[in-house]
Amino acid sequence: MLPNPCIFFDYEKIDTDAILNYLDLPLFVKPNSGGSSVGISKVKQPDSLLTAIKMAFIEDSEILVEEFVEGRELTCGVMEATGKLYVFPVCEVKSKNEYFDFESKYDPLLADEIIPAPISESLDVNIKKNIGIPLQEVKLCRSSKIRLYLLIKKKKTLFP
């Protein structure tokens, strides 16, 4: 089970010591909205946390701090249109950078996106069966779409 991430709305009220007591390094600090990995930092040392937080707040008024989890990265797109849920093929992302950052998302030489992902049929079915739940839970408008990233660690699917 993944620990709950920390979500912050006010830079002035952030206690980095409390974060480090609650979450284990390394951490990801990122803007909570937007996309394309803009403003994301991987924090490996405690003294880098505040700088990463400041950088994320430049991009958004709400940030997310969460633990890094080692594992395979899978993504599966889903969208609702005309009252129907559309689930796309599962994709495995293999970044040649330390993680799937802005640079590796837009430079085809820096990441492989394998579609369909080389996973078992049962895992494929499980992902596709569960992928629509977040979309239905947050009741996004019909034209919205989301991508849910999954991490596979020791043959267990971790839904962040």
Secondary structure as the mmCIF struct_conf table of DSSP 4:
data_model
#
loop_
_struct_conf.conf_type_id
_struct_conf.id
_struct_conf.beg_label_comp_id
_struct_conf.beg_label_asym_id
_struct_conf.beg_label_seq_id
_struct_conf.end_label_comp_id
_struct_conf.end_label_asym_id
_struct_conf.end_label_seq_id
HELX_LH_PP_P HELX_LH_PP_P1 LEU A 2 PRO A 5
STRN STRN1 CYS A 6 PHE A 8
BEND BEND1 PHE A 9 PHE A 9
HELX_RH_3T_P HELX_RH_3T_P1 TYR A 11 LYS A 13
HELX_RH_AL_P HELX_RH_AL_P1 THR A 16 TYR A 22
BEND BEND2 LEU A 23 LEU A 23
HELX_LH_PP_P HELX_LH_PP_P2 ASP A 24 ASP A 24
BEND BEND3 LEU A 25 PRO A 26
STRN STRN2 LEU A 27 PRO A 31
BEND BEND4 ASN A 32 SER A 33
TURN_TY1_P TURN_TY1_P1 SER A 36 GLY A 39
STRN STRN3 SER A 41 VAL A 43
BEND BEND5 GLN A 45 GLN A 45
HELX_RH_3T_P HELX_RH_3T_P2 PRO A 46 SER A 48
HELX_RH_AL_P HELX_RH_AL_P2 LEU A 49 GLU A 59
BEND BEND6 SER A 61 GLU A 62
STRN STRN4 ILE A 63 GLU A 67
BEND BEND7 GLY A 71 GLY A 71
STRN STRN5 ARG A 72 ALA A 81
TURN_TY1_P TURN_TY1_P2 THR A 82 GLY A 83
STRN STRN6 LYS A 84 SER A 95
BEND BEND8 LYS A 96 PHE A 100
HELX_RH_AL_P HELX_RH_AL_P3 PHE A 102 TYR A 106
TURN_TY1_P TURN_TY1_P3 PRO A 108 LEU A 109
BEND BEND9 LEU A 110 LEU A 110
STRN STRN7 ALA A 111 ILE A 114
BEND BEND10 ILE A 115 PRO A 116
BEND BEND11 PRO A 118 PRO A 118
HELX_RH_AL_P HELX_RH_AL_P4 GLU A 121 ASN A 130
TURN_TY1_P TURN_TY1_P4 ILE A 131 ILE A 131
HELX_RH_AL_P HELX_RH_AL_P5 GLY A 132 VAL A 138
TURN_TY1_P TURN_TY1_P5 LYS A 139 LYS A 139
TURN_TY1_P TURN_TY1_P6 ARG A 142 SER A 143
STRN STRN8 LYS A 145 LYS A 153
TURN_TY1_P TURN_TY1_P7 LYS A 154 LYS A 155
STRN STRN9 LYS A 156 LEU A 158
#
